Amino acid sequence: MGVIELEVSRVVHAPISDVFDRLADIEGHNDWMPRKGSMLRRTQQTSPGEPGVGTTYVDRTQAGTFPGEIVEFARPTRLRYHWWSSTKGGRIHMEGWPGYLLEAKADGTTLVRHDARMNTHGAYRLATPVMRWMATRERTATVDALQKSFERKP
């Protein structure tokens, strides 16, 4: 198994609760994720109700369709997703756990620490160096887009 771990941090000019809500709103990602510089094309919540632990979704990306679920939900400080890619028989090729740790700052901003872990399995293990580059690019684009989404004029 190949393992990739990374962290990207940014200060977002918004209150912690607003930042958490934007990250937890799965379908809302379609409004602020970049069209260029990201593999994500569309994301859709696939289970009913408000987001929380166990909420499922599907990401449609340049590399295919990936199911996932929320595995950690502690408003307003921690949120973690889990996604995977598998064969028709259910054997996992790769999986990832992107997460967010949010810290409210005295000036009303929020420090966002975005960490991600990705495991590659079987033959996909050989692609781990390329996957590391892609994951770093994708995670950086995500946090940059989140930051910019709060800089837009209402």
Sequence and secondary structure as in RCSB ss.txt:
>XXXX:A:sequence
MGVIELEVSRVVHAPISDVFDRLADIEGHNDWMPRKGSMLRRTQQTSPGEPGVGTTYVDRTQAGTFPGEIVEFAR
PTRLRYHWWSSTKGGRIHMEGWPGYLLEAKADGTTLVRHDARMNTHGAYRLATPVMRWMATRERTATVDALQKSF
ERKP
>XXXX:A:secstr
 EEEEEEEEEEESS HHHHHHHHH TTTHHHHS SSS SEEEEEE SSSS  TT EEEEEETTEEEEEEEEEEET
TTEEEEEEEEE TT  EEEEEEEEEEEEE TTS EEEEEEEEEEE GGGGGGHHHHHHHHHHHHHHHHHHHHHHT
TS  
